[in-house]
Amino acid sequence: MRRAQELLTDARLDALIVTHLPNVRYLCGFTGSAAVLVVTERGALLFSDGRYTQQAQEEVRAAKIKILKGKSALASATDWLGKQKRLRRMGLEPEHLTVGEKQILARSVGRGVRLVNAPPLIERMRMIKDAAEIGLIRTACHLGVRLFSRLQQVVRPAVSESRVAGELEFAAREAGAEQMAFTTIIAAGARSALPHGRASAAKLPARGFVVCDFGVILAGYCSDMTRTLHVGRPQKETRSVYEAVKDAQQAALDAVQPGKTVGEVDMAARKLLQKRNLARHFTHSTGHGLGLEIHEAPRVAAGQKELLQPGMVITIEPGVYVPGKWGVRIEDTVVVTEKGCEILTPCSKDLISV
């Protein structure tokens, strides 16, 4: 919170109105589903509603709590902001505020106040994880790795993708996960060519790839990993494609170094696939940041200029997808270190046939 307050001066803001719930949690610890956090140089106020009176008292640090009976978080915040005479330039989170909500704020604060789109101050703070955050992510990732053995037991011909996902998610809950970090992807056979092929009622084929992309949330922080299994004995072509993706992922991992751009990491994977004549089938970015959200800054993609710094946590997940035929993706979550990176999802990447 102190760091956030210090950034207000550089951004020429008298106040920052935080409406993105992960940012609220990051700054003051509140995990409820309704909140507005107003940060000024003098302090911070958390506005919520009556459902969260007790929870806010238990969770909130570094902010005062203001809950008005019968009023929403936004209504309480606008009432308070409308009475402040010294706050003339207020920053909004433009990607996390509706047009209607902005209009409500504008009417409340009056003509003498400027509501401006603030730069992503909190998102940039969140991009560099401290030791405690890295520890939480590492624990979540290790829980995810332990689930991989359950996948290998469940993936069998004629079992539905949904059944596989359900078994995995039940095992995650039993292991202590709060919830899954995103909708589990189990995509088999021709459906493995869908990069985001959510688990369906489709049955696993007698032979073919099964892309398994999953993550859990533990203590608020996400994990993310992908492994591609093969049902039946793989043929020469499928082995070749799998090894190409595995080599591309390793090339990208080797490129993760402080001071390098995220675009260079992306390019390392693409160059390897280009040598294998598969680059045209790599249709998404190489990775993304993660933490309190499954997708955070930085974006590990072509042309991106963000410099890698120690403490950044990113995914490395190249893939190859041939529509109507098959797809392969291999993904690890890593933390950037002083000398390279630490893989937080240590798990075999050999081609496993079940």
C-alpha positions in Angstrom: 0.0 0.0 0.0 2.8 2.4 0.8 4.4 1.7 -2.6 1.1 2.4 -4.3 0.7 5.7 -2.5 4.2 6.7 -3.5 3.2 6.1 -7.2 0.3 8.6 -7.1 2.6 11.6 -7.1 4.5 10.4 -10.3 1.1 9.7 -11.9 -0.1 13.2 -10.9 -3.1 11.7 -9.1 -4.8 12.9 -5.9 -6.5 9.5 -5.6 -6.7 6.1 -7.3 -10.1 4.4 -7.4 -9.4 0.7 -7.4 -12.3 -1.5 -8.7 -10.4 -4.5 -10.0 -10.9 -7.1 -7.2 -7.4 -8.8 -7.5 -5.8 -5.3 -7.2 -8.0 -4.7 -4.1 -6.8 -8.0 -2.6 -3.2 -7.3 -3.4 -3.3 -3.9 -1.7 -5.3 -4.6 1.4 -6.1 -8.4 1.6 -9.9 -8.2 1.1 -11.2 -11.2 -0.8 -14.9 -10.4 -1.1 -16.8 -10.1 -4.3 -17.9 -6.4 -3.9 -15.4 -3.6 -3.1 -14.1 -0.3 -4.1 -10.7 0.8 -2.7 -9.8 4.5 -2.7 -6.1 5.2 -2.3 -4.8 8.6 -1.5 -1.4 9.9 -0.3 -2.8 10.1 3.2 -4.3 6.7 3.4 -6.8 4.3 2.0 -10.5 3.5 2.4 -12.2 0.2 1.5 -15.9 0.4 0.7 -18.0 -2.8 0.6 -21.6 -3.8 1.6 -23.3 -5.3 4.6 -22.6 -8.9 3.5 -18.9 -8.4 4.2 -18.9 -6.5 7.5 -17.3 -9.3 9.4 -15.1 -10.6 6.6 -13.6 -7.1 6.0 -12.8 -6.7 9.7 -10.9 -10.0 9.6 -9.0 -9.5 6.3 -8.3 -5.9 5.7 -5.0 -4.4 6.4 -3.5 -1.0 5.5 -7.0 0.5 4.9 -9.9 1.8 6.9 -13.2 0.1 6.3 -16.4 1.9 5.4 -19.7 0.0 5.0 -22.9 1.9 4.8 -26.1 0.0 5.6 -28.2 -0.6 2.5 -25.7 0.8 0.0 -23.5 -1.0 -2.5 -19.7 -0.6 -2.5 -19.8 1.8 -5.4 -22.7 3.9 -3.9 -20.8 4.2 -0.6 -17.6 5.2 -2.4 -19.3 7.8 -4.6 -21.0 9.4 -1.6 -17.6 9.7 0.2 -15.8 11.0 -2.9 -18.5 13.6 -3.6 -17.7 15.2 -0.2 -13.9 15.4 -0.7 -12.8 18.9 -1.7 -9.0 18.3 -1.9 -9.2 15.4 -4.4 -9.3 17.1 -7.8 -7.7 14.5 -10.0 -8.9 10.9 -9.5 -7.5 7.9 -11.4 -9.8 5.1 -12.7 -8.9 1.6 -13.8 -10.4 1.9 -17.3 -10.3 -1.8 -18.1 -12.2 -2.6 -14.9 -15.0 0.0 -14.8 -18.2 0.0 -16.9 -19.4 3.1 -18.7 -22.4 3.2 -16.4 -20.2 3.1 -13.3 -18.0 5.9 -14.6 -21.1 8.0 -15.3 -22.2 7.5 -11.7 -18.8 8.6 -10.4 -18.8 11.6 -12.6 -22.2 12.8 -11.4 -21.2 12.3 -7.8 -17.8 14.1 -7.8 -19.0 17.1 -9.7 -17.5 19.3 -12.4 -14.5 20.5 -10.5 -13.0 17.0 -10.4 -11.2 15.3 -13.2 -11.7 11.5 -13.6 -8.7 10.3 -15.7 -7.7 6.8 -16.9 -4.8 5.8 -14.7 -1.8 3.9 -16.0 -1.7 0.2 -14.8 0.1 1.1 -11.6 -1.0 -1.9 -9.5 -0.6 -4.4 -12.3 3.0 -3.3 -12.8 3.6 -3.7 -9.1 2.1 -7.2 -9.2 4.3 -8.2 -12.1 7.3 -8.6 -9.7 6.5 -11.1 -7.0 8.2 -11.0 -3.6 9.5 -14.1 -1.8 6.2 -14.8 0.0 4.2 -14.7 -3.3 6.7 -16.9 -5.1 6.5 -19.4 -2.2 2.7 -19.5 -2.5 2.8 -19.9 -6.3 5.4 -22.7 -5.9 3.2 -24.5 -3.5 0.2 -24.2 -5.8 2.3 -25.4 -8.8 3.6 -28.4 -6.8 0.0 -29.4 -6.0 -0.8 -29.2 -9.7 2.2 -31.5 -10.5 0.9 -34.1 -8.0 -2.4 -34.2 -9.9 -0.6 -35.3 -13.1 -0.4 -38.9 -11.8 -4.1 -38.9 -11.5 -4.5 -37.9 -15.1 -2.3 -40.8 -16.2 -4.6 -43.1 -14.4 -7.9 -41.7 -15.8 -6.9 -41.1 -19.5 -8.1 -44.2 -21.3 -9.8 -44.9 -24.7 -13.6 -44.3 -24.6 -13.5 -42.3 -21.4 -15.1 -38.8 -22.0 -13.0 -35.7 -21.7 -15.5 -34.4 -19.1 -14.9 -37.5 -17.0 -11.2 -36.9 -17.1 -11.6 -33.3 -16.1 -14.0 -34.2 -13.3 -11.7 -36.8 -11.8 -8.8 -34.2 -12.0 -10.9 -31.5 -10.3 -12.2 -33.8 -7.6 -8.6 -34.8 -6.8 -7.6 -31.2 -6.7 -10.3 -30.4 -4.1 -9.3 -33.4 -2.1 -5.7 -32.2 -2.1 -6.7 -28.8 -0.7 -7.2 -26.6 -3.8 -9.6 -23.7 -3.3 -10.8 -24.1 -6.9 -9.4 -24.5 -10.4 -7.5 -21.6 -11.8 -9.5 -21.8 -15.1 -11.8 -24.1 -16.9 -9.8 -27.4 -17.3 -8.8 -28.2 -20.9 -8.9 -31.8 -21.9 -8.9 -32.1 -25.7 -8.3 -35.4 -27.4 -7.8 -36.7 -30.9 -8.8 -34.2 -33.5 -10.0 -31.9 -30.7 -6.4 -31.6 -29.5 -6.0 -29.1 -32.3 -8.2 -26.6 -30.4 -5.7 -24.6 -28.2 -8.5 -23.9 -25.8 -10.6 -27.1 -26.2 -12.5 -27.3 -23.0 -13.4 -30.7 -21.8 -16.5 -32.0 -23.6 -18.7 -35.1 -23.8 -16.4 -36.4 -26.6 -14.8 -39.8 -25.9 -11.1 -40.3 -26.0 -10.0 -42.1 -29.2 -8.2 -45.4 -29.3 -5.1 -43.6 -30.6 -4.2 -39.9 -30.4 -2.9 -37.0 -28.4 -4.7 -35.7 -25.3 -3.8 -32.1 -24.3 -4.3 -31.6 -20.6 -4.1 -28.0 -19.5 -5.0 -27.3 -15.8 -4.2 -25.2 -12.8 -5.4 -24.7 -9.2 -5.7 -21.8 -6.8 -4.2 -22.2 -3.4 -4.1 -19.3 -0.9 -5.3 -17.0 -3.7 -2.4 -17.8 -6.1 -2.7 -19.7 -9.3 -0.7 -22.5 -10.9 -0.7 -23.5 -14.6 0.7 -26.4 -16.5 0.1 -28.4 -19.6 1.2 -31.9 -20.5 0.2 -33.8 -23.7 -0.4 -37.6 -23.3 -0.9 -40.1 -26.0 -3.5 -42.8 -26.1 -2.1 -45.9 -27.8 1.2 -46.4 -29.5 2.4 -43.2 -31.1 3.4 -43.3 -34.7 6.6 -41.8 -36.1 5.0 -38.6 -37.2 3.4 -37.9 -33.9 6.6 -38.6 -32.0 8.4 -36.2 -34.3 5.9 -33.4 -33.7 5.9 -34.0 -29.9 9.7 -33.8 -29.8 9.7 -30.6 -31.8 7.3 -28.9 -29.3 9.4 -30.3 -26.4 12.6 -28.8 -28.0 10.8 -25.5 -28.7 9.8 -25.3 -25.1 13.3 -26.0 -23.9 14.7 -23.3 -26.3 12.3 -20.8 -24.8 13.2 -21.8 -21.2 16.9 -21.4 -22.1 16.1 -17.9 -23.3 14.6 -16.8 -20.0 17.3 -14.4 -18.6 17.0 -11.1 -16.7 17.4 -8.3 -19.1 16.1 -10.2 -22.1 12.7 -9.1 -23.6 9.7 -11.4 -23.4 9.6 -11.1 -27.2 13.0 -12.8 -27.4 11.7 -15.7 -25.4 8.8 -16.0 -27.8 11.1 -15.9 -30.8 13.3 -18.7 -29.4 10.4 -21.1 -29.5 9.3 -20.0 -32.9 12.7 -20.3 -34.4 13.0 -23.9 -33.3 9.6 -24.7 -34.8 10.5 -22.9 -38.0 13.5 -25.2 -38.4 11.1 -28.2 -38.1 8.6 -26.6 -40.6 6.0 -26.3 -37.9 6.0 -22.6 -37.1 2.8 -21.9 -39.0 1.0 -24.2 -36.7 2.0 -22.3 -33.6 -1.0 -20.0 -33.3 -0.8 -18.3 -29.9 1.7 -16.5 -27.7 4.5 -18.4 -25.9 3.2 -17.5 -22.4 1.9 -15.0 -19.9 2.4 -13.8 -16.3 0.4 -15.3 -13.5 -0.2 -14.7 -9.8 -3.5 -13.7 -8.2 -4.9 -14.1 -11.7 -4.2 -16.8 -14.3 -3.4 -14.2 -16.9 -1.3 -11.2 -15.8 1.5 -9.0 -17.2 3.8 -9.5 -18.9 2.6 -11.1 -22.1 5.2 -13.4 -23.6 4.5 -12.8 -27.2 6.1 -11.7 -30.5 7.3 -8.1 -30.5 6.7 -7.5 -26.8 9.5 -5.3 -25.3 9.0 -5.8 -21.6 12.3 -6.7 -20.0 12.4 -9.8 -17.8 13.3 -9.1 -14.2 13.9 -11.4 -11.2 10.7 -12.1 -9.5 8.5 -12.3 -12.6 6.5 -15.4 -12.8 5.5 -16.5 -16.4 4.4 -19.5 -18.3 6.3 -21.1 -21.2 3.8 -23.0 -23.4 4.5 -23.3 -27.1 2.2 -25.6 -29.1 1.6 -27.0 -32.6 -2.0 -27.5 -33.9 -3.1 -29.0 -37.2 -6.8 -28.6 -37.6 -8.8 -31.8 -37.9 -5.7 -33.8 -37.1 -3.9 -33.3 -33.7 -2.3 -30.8 -31.4 0.5 -30.8 -28.8 1.3 -28.3 -26.1 3.8 -28.4 -23.2 3.7 -25.8 -20.5 5.6 -24.9 -17.4 5.3 -22.1 -14.9 8.7 -20.5 -14.1 10.0 -17.7 -11.9 12.8 -15.5 -13.3 15.9 -15.6 -11.2 19.2 -13.7 -11.2 20.8 -16.3 -13.5 17.9 -17.7 -15.5 14.7 -19.3 -14.2 13.4 -21.9 -11.8 10.7 -24.3 -13.1 7.9 -24.3 -10.6 6.1 -27.3 -12.3 8.8 -30.0 -12.3 7.3 -32.9 -14.0 8.3 -35.3 -16.8 8.0 -34.0 -20.3 8.7 -37.3 -22.0 6.0 -38.6 -24.4 3.9 -40.8 -22.2 1.6 -43.4 -23.8 -1.4 -44.7 -21.9 
